[in-house]
Amino acid sequence: MRRLRRVKIIATLGPASMDRAVVAGLAKAGADVFRINMSHTDHAALGNYIRMIREIEEDLGRAIGVLVDLQGPKLRIGAFAEGSAHLRKGDSFVFDSDPAPGDAKRVRLPHPEILAALKVDDTILIDDGKIRLHVVEATPEWSSAVVDVAGRISNRKGVSLPDTEIPITSMTEKDRADLEAALKEGVDWVAISFVQRPEDVLEVKKLTQGRALVMAKIEKPQAIARLEEVIEVSDALMVARGDLGVELPLEKVPGLQKRINRSARRLGKPVVVATQMLESMILSPVPTRAEVSDVATAVFEGADAVMLSAESAAGQYPQDAVATMSRIAEEVETDTVYRGIINAQRADAPNPTAADAIAAAARDVAQTLGAAAICAWTDSGSTALRIARERPVSPILALSPKRDTARRLALVWGVHAVETRDASSVEDMVQRACGHARSEGFGDNHDRIAIVAGMPFGSPGATNMIRIALVGEGG
């Protein structure tokens, strides 16, 4: 099950992929991590999915990551007396707290915190931006807006507020219950929706207490405004281009994708690029040329992972979608310009540590010697993450005594993670690194490998050594 590509693939599970044979097929086709969207999944289904994934993991002998995506706060308008109303450009329209059914002049906005936060000139988007208004008068009880983009507005459509920081947490009561259920099931990653500020991430990290790593979904302008702070406190980032493209002009999204990717890489945090990557494959067995180019762009940028949503959750060709994405990635990574682009994006780590220096040195040593692999002994996964940040030419074989660590690293660029007991001595470290390099398909007799570890063994965060060894000779 060794992959021939560095970028990882996340496949979302859903109605089209509830069968064990289909999920196993997705893993064989190239899925490294499975995403479970709690907007459409109850706790019983969550448990069934995770048990299925763990059985498949055992059968395939490869660590598989599980990402649970929390729904986050869903902001919606109230209902209309006739089910809907038509808004014309230039019309005045009021959002208020009156529970009476709405009409062409007003509707209830059942979120007092939004009414209190709205300001004059703030934009209000309804139904994924299909209707756009701007506020001309605001009070804590109601706001009057003018219609800029006309359309039909109907019951309980979603509300987006790109200019307004809403003083509410990104965690609802449903999210808290879903998070607790996910942690009990032993998930590896938790994604937070509609992050606005670093405090939103810290709140979830306080609840997880290290039982899962936390991924911030960047889909609001408020998170972009504080991007460096959000990255600093997150374990990983997701470029959630769907909602990001609703709350910001579409033409800004590609540039933001590159900015997020490069900022996160500089800080050593994994990045996932998501939303509509192979959207046409929901109904078609082949993607469009533009979609192929979109996936390729994310791979050229050095993203850690690319994600399928409805393509694998509800599409007619889930396994084909994964296999197609895998082929695109493999082709890009063998392109003659790929390595030059990846190297050009390299940036020094801020406030570098001795472990950062060892990771950078391992990249250079492996490249100079043409090493078959960089073998990283890692307890928490931080050593493998540091090496992955360097985007080395050689693949990264992470050896960890913790199964949780191996599963979490399934998301990280270039890392093939194996659960194994910790090294007990330098001789043991070298012999078993060589053994794993051979058995996992990374090297054969007389191939060189670079081994990175920390002494004393078993001490997290003590990366301080590089050793060169020959596979088959035990060093």
Backbone torsions as a table, in degrees:
resi	resn	phi	psi	omega
1	MET	NA	18.0	174.8
2	ARG	-68.6	129.1	178.4
3	ARG	-80.4	150.6	177.1
4	LEU	-97.4	14.2	179.5
5	ARG	-132.1	161.4	-179.8
6	ARG	-92.5	-41.7	-178.9
7	VAL	-67.4	147.0	-178.9
8	LYS	-101.7	159.4	-179.5
9	ILE	-119.2	129.0	175.0
10	ILE	-107.0	128.5	178.2
11	ALA	-116.0	128.6	178.6
12	THR	-83.3	136.0	178.0
13	LEU	-93.3	149.7	-179.0
14	GLY	-173.2	-159.1	-176.4
15	PRO	-55.3	-32.5	-179.0
16	ALA	-80.8	-9.5	-175.1
17	SER	-137.1	46.0	177.8
18	MET	-93.1	-19.7	-177.6
19	ASP	-79.7	138.7	-177.0
20	ARG	-59.8	-39.3	-179.2
21	ALA	-65.0	-36.4	178.4
22	VAL	-67.7	-44.9	-179.4
23	VAL	-63.6	-41.6	176.2
24	ALA	-61.8	-38.6	177.7
25	GLY	-63.6	-37.2	177.2
26	LEU	-63.7	-42.1	179.0
27	ALA	-63.9	-42.4	-179.9
28	LYS	-68.6	-32.7	-179.1
29	ALA	-73.6	-19.5	177.2
30	GLY	143.4	-2.5	-179.9
31	ALA	-70.6	126.6	179.4
32	ASP	-100.1	-27.8	-178.2
33	VAL	-137.6	141.8	174.9
34	PHE	-109.7	132.1	178.6
35	ARG	-100.7	134.8	175.9
36	ILE	-117.3	115.6	-175.9
37	ASN	-89.0	112.8	-175.7
38	MET	-75.3	-4.0	172.5
39	SER	-68.7	-22.6	-175.3
40	HIS	-129.0	16.5	-174.0
41	THR	-132.7	129.9	174.4
42	ASP	-91.3	176.2	-173.2
43	HIS	-68.3	-33.5	178.3
44	ALA	-65.5	-44.4	178.9
45	ALA	-65.7	-36.7	177.0
46	LEU	-57.8	-49.0	179.5
47	GLY	-61.7	-39.8	179.3
48	ASN	-64.6	-43.2	178.7
49	TYR	-59.6	-47.6	-174.8
50	ILE	-67.3	-40.4	177.0
51	ARG	-61.8	-40.2	178.4
52	MET	-62.8	-45.4	-179.4
53	ILE	-62.2	-42.1	-178.8
54	ARG	-66.5	-34.7	176.3
55	GLU	-66.7	-42.7	178.7
56	ILE	-64.9	-40.5	176.8
57	GLU	-57.0	-44.2	179.7
58	GLU	-64.4	-42.0	-179.0
59	ASP	-65.1	-40.1	-175.4
60	LEU	-85.1	-18.0	-179.8
61	GLY	68.6	32.0	-179.2
62	ARG	-138.5	135.7	179.3
63	ALA	-64.3	130.5	178.7
64	ILE	-120.7	131.3	179.2
65	GLY	-88.4	152.0	175.7
66	VAL	-123.4	124.0	179.1
67	LEU	-112.8	120.8	174.2
68	VAL	-100.8	126.2	-176.6
69	ASP	-104.4	111.2	-179.0
70	LEU	-75.5	146.5	-173.9
71	GLN	-68.2	-41.0	-176.2
72	GLY	77.8	174.4	-177.4
73	PRO	-70.0	128.4	176.7
74	LYS	-103.2	111.3	-179.1
75	LEU	-93.1	125.4	-176.6
76	ARG	-138.4	152.6	173.0
77	ILE	-80.5	173.4	178.6
78	GLY	-82.7	-157.7	-176.8
79	ALA	-102.7	162.7	179.1
80	PHE	-111.9	149.4	-179.1
81	ALA	-58.3	-36.0	-179.5
82	GLU	-109.3	17.1	178.4
83	GLY	86.7	-24.6	180.0
84	SER	-165.7	173.7	175.4
85	ALA	-152.7	152.4	179.0
86	HIS	-100.3	125.4	177.9
87	LEU	-103.6	130.4	179.2
88	ARG	-102.2	151.0	-179.9
89	LYS	-58.4	133.1	-179.5
90	GLY	90.4	-11.3	177.6
91	ASP	-64.9	150.4	168.6
92	SER	-90.9	140.5	-178.8
93	PHE	-143.7	136.2	-174.4
94	VAL	-109.7	134.5	170.2
95	PHE	-106.7	124.8	-176.1
96	ASP	-142.5	-175.4	-178.4
97	SER	-100.9	7.0	-179.3
98	ASP	-71.3	122.7	-177.8
99	PRO	-73.3	-6.0	-179.8
100	ALA	-63.2	146.3	179.3
101	PRO	-55.8	146.9	-175.8
102	GLY	-83.8	174.4	177.2
103	ASP	-148.9	-160.7	-177.2
104	ALA	-73.3	-4.5	-178.3
105	LYS	-107.7	-26.2	-173.9
106	ARG	-159.2	165.0	170.9
107	VAL	-157.3	156.0	178.0
108	ARG	-74.8	139.2	170.5
109	LEU	-115.1	97.2	-170.2
110	PRO	-78.3	43.7	-180.0
111	HIS	-138.4	87.0	-177.0
112	PRO	-57.1	-29.1	179.9
113	GLU	-65.9	-30.5	177.0
114	ILE	-71.9	-46.6	179.5
115	LEU	-58.5	-37.0	179.9
116	ALA	-71.9	-25.7	-174.9
117	ALA	-93.8	-21.1	-176.9
118	LEU	-63.5	143.1	179.2
119	LYS	-129.1	160.1	176.8
120	VAL	-57.2	136.1	-179.0
121	ASP	81.2	-3.5	174.8
122	ASP	-65.6	143.1	178.2
123	THR	-88.1	140.2	173.7
124	ILE	-120.7	123.3	179.0
125	LEU	-110.2	133.7	179.1
126	ILE	-118.0	139.6	174.9
127	ASP	56.6	61.6	177.8
128	ASP	56.4	35.6	174.8
129	GLY	83.8	4.9	179.2
130	LYS	-65.0	-30.2	175.8
131	ILE	-120.2	133.1	-177.7
132	ARG	-127.7	133.6	176.4
133	LEU	-132.9	163.0	170.9
134	HIS	-130.7	144.0	-174.3
135	VAL	-75.7	133.1	176.6
136	VAL	-114.1	-17.6	176.8
137	GLU	-151.4	134.4	-175.5
138	ALA	-136.0	132.5	172.4
139	THR	-133.5	167.5	178.3
140	PRO	-64.8	-17.4	-177.4
141	GLU	-102.1	-26.0	-178.0
142	TRP	-158.3	159.5	175.2
143	SER	-136.5	135.3	176.2
144	SER	-101.1	133.7	-176.9
145	ALA	-131.3	159.5	176.3
146	VAL	-110.9	136.7	-178.4
147	VAL	-75.6	122.8	176.5
148	ASP	-99.2	-38.7	176.4
149	VAL	-122.3	117.5	-173.0
150	ALA	-79.9	167.2	176.9
151	GLY	161.8	-179.1	179.2
152	ARG	-92.6	127.5	-179.7
153	ILE	-107.9	133.2	-174.0
154	SER	-133.0	177.8	-171.7
155	ASN	-53.3	131.5	167.9
156	ARG	54.0	34.1	174.2
157	LYS	-72.9	154.3	-177.2
158	GLY	-71.4	151.9	-179.8
159	VAL	-118.9	132.8	174.0
160	SER	-122.8	141.9	-175.5
161	LEU	-130.2	83.6	-174.3
162	PRO	-65.8	-23.7	-176.2
163	ASP	-100.5	-2.3	-169.5
164	THR	-116.4	123.4	171.8
165	GLU	-86.3	116.0	-174.5
166	ILE	-89.8	127.6	-175.9
167	PRO	-79.1	53.9	175.8
168	ILE	-131.0	156.6	178.0
169	THR	-74.2	156.4	176.5
170	SER	-79.1	-2.9	-179.4
171	MET	-105.8	120.2	174.4
172	THR	-94.0	175.5	176.6
173	GLU	-62.4	-37.6	176.2
174	LYS	-61.4	-43.2	179.7
175	ASP	-61.5	-40.4	179.9
176	ARG	-63.7	-42.6	178.7
177	ALA	-67.3	-41.3	178.7
178	ASP	-65.0	-39.7	179.5
179	LEU	-63.1	-45.1	-179.9
180	GLU	-62.6	-41.7	177.8
181	ALA	-63.2	-40.7	-179.8
182	ALA	-65.9	-41.3	178.9
183	LEU	-65.6	-37.6	177.5
184	LYS	-64.0	-31.2	-180.0
185	GLU	-83.2	-6.4	176.4
186	GLY	79.1	40.4	177.2
187	VAL	-69.7	162.5	-174.6
188	ASP	-99.1	-35.9	-178.0
189	TRP	-133.2	145.2	175.0
190	VAL	-124.8	125.1	178.4
191	ALA	-101.1	133.4	-179.1
192	ILE	-103.7	128.9	-179.9
193	SER	-89.9	149.0	172.9
194	PHE	58.2	41.9	175.6
195	VAL	-64.0	133.7	176.5
196	GLN	-112.9	-31.1	-171.1
197	ARG	-148.2	161.6	180.0
198	PRO	-61.0	-28.1	179.5
199	GLU	-61.5	-29.7	177.8
200	ASP	-62.8	-40.0	179.1
201	VAL	-70.6	-43.7	-178.6
202	LEU	-62.4	-33.3	178.0
203	GLU	-61.9	-42.8	-179.4
204	VAL	-71.9	-38.2	179.0
205	LYS	-64.0	-33.1	176.6
206	LYS	-65.4	-35.8	179.6
207	LEU	-75.9	-36.9	-177.9
208	THR	-75.4	-32.1	179.1
209	GLN	50.5	41.3	176.3
210	GLY	81.6	-1.3	-179.0
211	ARG	-74.0	-17.4	174.0
212	ALA	-153.1	155.8	175.9
213	LEU	-87.7	153.6	-170.7
214	VAL	-113.2	127.0	179.9
215	MET	-110.3	126.3	177.7
216	ALA	-92.6	125.3	175.7
217	LYS	-86.0	121.3	-179.7
218	ILE	-93.4	103.5	-176.3
219	GLU	-143.7	8.0	179.0
220	LYS	-129.9	144.0	178.5
221	PRO	-58.3	-30.6	-179.9
222	GLN	-63.6	-35.4	177.5
223	ALA	-71.0	-35.8	177.2
224	ILE	-63.0	-40.2	-178.3
225	ALA	-63.4	-26.0	-179.8
226	ARG	-121.5	37.3	-170.9
227	LEU	-57.6	-48.0	-177.2
228	GLU	-60.2	-40.1	179.2
229	GLU	-66.2	-40.9	179.8
230	VAL	-65.7	-43.7	178.7
231	ILE	-60.8	-42.0	-176.5
232	GLU	-56.4	-39.7	-175.0
233	VAL	-94.3	-9.0	-178.0
234	SER	-91.2	157.1	173.5
235	ASP	-88.5	-22.7	178.0
236	ALA	-163.2	166.9	-178.8
237	LEU	-125.4	148.0	169.2
238	MET	-122.0	127.3	173.6
239	VAL	-84.2	93.6	-176.0
240	ALA	-86.7	85.2	-166.8
241	ARG	-70.4	-19.1	-179.7
242	GLY	-62.6	-63.8	-179.9
243	ASP	-70.5	-31.0	177.4
244	LEU	-61.5	-36.5	179.3
245	GLY	-77.8	-12.1	174.0
246	VAL	-83.4	-44.6	-172.7
247	GLU	-86.7	-11.6	176.7
248	LEU	-129.3	156.0	175.4
249	PRO	-55.1	135.7	-175.8
250	LEU	-54.5	-36.2	-176.4
251	GLU	-67.0	-15.4	178.8
252	LYS	-84.4	-19.4	-172.3
253	VAL	-63.1	-45.5	-179.9
254	PRO	-58.5	-42.2	178.4
255	GLY	-65.5	-39.5	177.7
256	LEU	-65.7	-36.5	177.2
257	GLN	-58.4	-45.1	179.1
258	LYS	-66.9	-41.0	-179.1
259	ARG	-63.4	-45.3	-179.9
260	ILE	-63.4	-45.0	-178.0
261	ASN	-60.5	-46.1	-176.2
262	ARG	-73.4	-36.4	178.3
263	SER	-65.4	-41.9	-179.6
264	ALA	-68.1	-39.7	179.1
265	ARG	-63.6	-40.4	179.0
266	ARG	-59.0	-35.4	-179.9
267	LEU	-91.8	4.6	175.4
268	GLY	73.4	30.1	179.8
269	LYS	-111.9	132.7	179.4
270	PRO	-62.1	150.1	-179.6
271	VAL	-128.1	133.4	175.6
272	VAL	-111.6	131.5	174.0
273	VAL	-102.3	125.9	-170.5
274	ALA	-135.5	164.2	170.2
275	THR	91.7	117.3	171.0
276	GLN	59.1	31.9	-177.0
277	MET	-68.9	-41.7	176.1
278	LEU	-130.3	47.6	-170.8
279	GLU	-54.1	-38.0	-177.2
280	SER	-66.4	-18.5	-179.7
281	MET	-77.1	1.5	168.8
282	ILE	-62.4	-36.8	-176.6
283	LEU	-118.7	-14.7	-174.9
284	SER	-118.9	144.6	178.7
285	PRO	-75.5	-9.2	178.2
286	VAL	-130.9	148.4	179.3
287	PRO	-84.1	171.9	172.1
288	THR	-80.1	162.4	177.8
289	ARG	-64.4	-35.5	179.3
290	ALA	-65.0	-37.5	178.9
291	GLU	-67.1	-40.3	176.3
292	VAL	-59.3	-43.1	178.9
293	SER	-64.5	-37.4	179.5
294	ASP	-63.1	-47.6	177.5
295	VAL	-61.9	-44.5	-179.0
296	ALA	-60.3	-39.5	179.0
297	THR	-59.9	-44.0	179.1
298	ALA	-63.0	-37.7	178.9
299	VAL	-69.4	-44.3	177.3
300	PHE	-59.3	-33.4	180.0
301	GLU	-72.2	-13.7	-179.2
302	GLY	85.2	22.9	175.7
303	ALA	-57.8	146.9	178.6
304	ASP	-70.4	-38.1	-176.5
305	ALA	-149.3	151.6	171.4
306	VAL	-118.0	147.5	-168.9
307	MET	-124.0	140.2	171.0
308	LEU	-104.0	135.4	179.9
309	SER	-108.2	-99.2	-179.1
310	ALA	-63.6	-25.1	-178.8
311	GLU	-55.3	-42.1	-179.1
312	SER	-100.6	-19.6	-177.6
313	ALA	-84.9	-38.3	-173.8
314	ALA	-135.2	1.3	-175.8
315	GLY	-79.0	169.4	-179.6
316	GLN	-85.1	-13.4	-175.1
317	TYR	-134.1	58.8	-174.0
318	PRO	-61.3	-43.7	-178.8
319	GLN	-70.3	-36.2	177.3
320	ASP	-63.6	-37.9	180.0
321	ALA	-63.2	-44.5	178.4
322	VAL	-64.5	-45.9	-178.8
323	ALA	-62.9	-38.9	178.6
324	THR	-64.4	-45.2	179.3
325	MET	-61.5	-39.7	179.7
326	SER	-65.6	-41.6	179.3
327	ARG	-65.2	-40.9	178.0
328	ILE	-59.2	-47.0	-178.2
329	ALA	-62.7	-43.3	179.7
330	GLU	-61.9	-41.2	-179.6
331	GLU	-65.5	-44.1	179.7
332	VAL	-60.3	-44.2	-173.8
333	GLU	-71.5	-13.6	174.4
334	THR	-100.9	0.2	178.7
335	ASP	-67.6	145.7	-174.7
336	THR	-65.9	-23.9	-178.4
337	VAL	-92.7	-8.7	-173.9
338	TYR	-59.7	-51.0	-175.1
339	ARG	-63.7	-37.3	178.5
340	GLY	-62.9	-40.7	179.0
341	ILE	-66.3	-44.3	-179.9
342	ILE	-61.5	-44.6	-178.9
343	ASN	-66.6	-34.8	-178.8
344	ALA	-66.5	-22.5	-178.9
345	GLN	-88.5	-2.3	-177.5
346	ARG	-67.1	137.7	178.5
347	ALA	-138.7	148.7	179.6
348	ASP	-65.4	144.2	176.5
349	ALA	-68.0	138.5	174.9
350	PRO	-70.1	138.9	-179.7
351	ASN	49.7	57.6	-174.5
352	PRO	-62.4	144.4	178.4
353	THR	-106.2	177.1	175.4
354	ALA	-61.9	-36.3	179.0
355	ALA	-65.2	-37.3	176.0
356	ASP	-63.8	-40.3	179.5
357	ALA	-64.8	-40.2	178.1
358	ILE	-63.5	-41.8	-179.8
359	ALA	-63.2	-44.4	178.5
360	ALA	-64.4	-40.0	178.9
361	ALA	-65.7	-38.8	178.8
362	ALA	-62.0	-39.5	176.2
363	ARG	-59.4	-48.1	-176.6
364	ASP	-68.3	-42.4	179.9
365	VAL	-62.2	-46.1	-178.5
366	ALA	-62.6	-39.1	-178.8
367	GLN	-70.5	-41.4	179.7
368	THR	-62.1	-40.9	-176.8
369	LEU	-89.0	-6.6	-174.7
370	GLY	63.1	41.9	-175.6
371	ALA	-62.7	141.2	179.4
372	ALA	-67.9	-27.1	-179.8
373	ALA	-165.8	158.5	166.5
374	ILE	-105.9	116.1	-179.5
375	CYS	-96.1	118.0	-177.2
376	ALA	-111.6	114.5	170.9
377	TRP	-78.4	122.1	-173.2
378	THR	-145.7	132.0	179.8
379	ASP	-88.7	-52.6	-176.9
380	SER	-93.5	-15.2	-175.3
381	GLY	100.3	-8.5	-174.4
382	SER	-66.3	-34.6	178.5
383	THR	-64.4	-45.0	178.6
384	ALA	-63.6	-38.6	178.5
385	LEU	-63.8	-41.4	179.3
386	ARG	-64.1	-41.3	179.4
387	ILE	-68.4	-40.9	178.8
388	ALA	-61.7	-34.8	177.5
389	ARG	-57.2	-31.1	-178.9
390	GLU	-79.3	-10.3	-179.3
391	ARG	48.0	61.0	-177.7
392	PRO	-70.0	161.0	174.6
393	VAL	-68.2	-40.7	-179.4
394	SER	-75.0	142.8	174.7
395	PRO	-66.0	158.7	-177.3
396	ILE	-108.6	120.8	175.7
397	LEU	-103.8	107.2	-178.8
398	ALA	-93.2	126.5	179.8
399	LEU	-113.7	118.5	-174.3
400	SER	-136.6	142.3	175.8
401	PRO	-77.1	-5.4	-175.8
402	LYS	-111.9	124.4	178.3
403	ARG	-63.4	-38.0	179.4
404	ASP	-59.4	-41.1	179.7
405	THR	-63.8	-44.8	179.4
406	ALA	-59.5	-41.1	-179.6
407	ARG	-68.3	-40.6	179.5
408	ARG	-64.6	-35.4	-178.7
409	LEU	-74.0	-8.8	176.7
410	ALA	-61.2	-18.5	-179.7
411	LEU	-86.2	-14.8	-164.8
412	VAL	-95.0	137.5	-177.5
413	TRP	-51.5	127.5	169.6
414	GLY	74.6	0.9	-173.5
415	VAL	-99.3	125.3	169.9
416	HIS	-108.7	111.6	-171.4
417	ALA	-102.7	138.0	-179.9
418	VAL	-129.8	133.6	174.6
419	GLU	-83.9	126.8	179.0
420	THR	-156.0	157.1	179.7
421	ARG	-64.9	153.0	-177.2
422	ASP	-67.5	155.2	178.0
423	ALA	-69.4	146.0	-179.5
424	SER	-106.7	-16.4	179.5
425	SER	-159.6	170.2	178.8
426	VAL	-62.4	-41.7	-179.9
427	GLU	-62.9	-43.6	178.3
428	ASP	-63.8	-41.7	179.7
429	MET	-57.8	-47.3	-176.9
430	VAL	-69.4	-47.0	-176.4
431	GLN	-62.0	-44.4	-176.5
432	ARG	-77.5	-29.4	173.4
433	ALA	-63.2	-43.9	177.8
434	CYS	-63.7	-41.3	180.0
435	GLY	-63.1	-43.5	179.3
436	HIS	-69.2	-37.2	178.2
437	ALA	-59.9	-39.6	179.1
438	ARG	-72.5	-48.5	-174.8
439	SER	-68.3	-27.5	179.8
440	GLU	-90.1	2.2	174.1
441	GLY	85.3	22.6	-178.3
442	PHE	-96.8	-23.2	-177.0
443	GLY	-159.4	159.4	177.2
444	ASP	-124.0	179.1	-177.6
445	ASN	-50.3	131.8	176.7
446	HIS	77.8	2.6	169.4
447	ASP	-76.3	140.4	177.3
448	ARG	-84.5	144.9	169.3
449	ILE	-131.5	150.1	174.0
450	ALA	-102.8	127.2	-177.6
451	ILE	-108.8	127.8	179.3
452	VAL	-116.5	131.9	-178.1
453	ALA	-156.0	177.6	177.5
454	GLY	-126.8	140.9	176.1
455	MET	-122.2	139.0	4.3
456	PRO	-70.8	150.0	-179.0
457	PHE	-61.5	147.1	178.9
458	GLY	83.1	6.1	179.1
459	SER	-103.7	105.0	-179.2
460	PRO	-58.3	139.3	175.9
461	GLY	79.6	13.3	-176.1
462	ALA	-105.9	30.0	-178.5
463	THR	-59.3	117.1	-174.5
464	ASN	-152.1	15.3	-173.4
465	MET	-148.0	142.1	169.8
466	ILE	-124.5	134.7	178.4
467	ARG	-131.1	135.0	175.5
468	ILE	-97.0	134.8	-179.3
469	ALA	-139.0	158.5	174.9
470	LEU	-105.3	123.9	178.2
471	VAL	-62.4	133.9	179.2
472	GLY	96.5	-15.0	179.5
473	GLU	-117.8	2.5	177.0
474	GLY	62.8	27.6	179.7
475	GLY	103.5	NA	NA
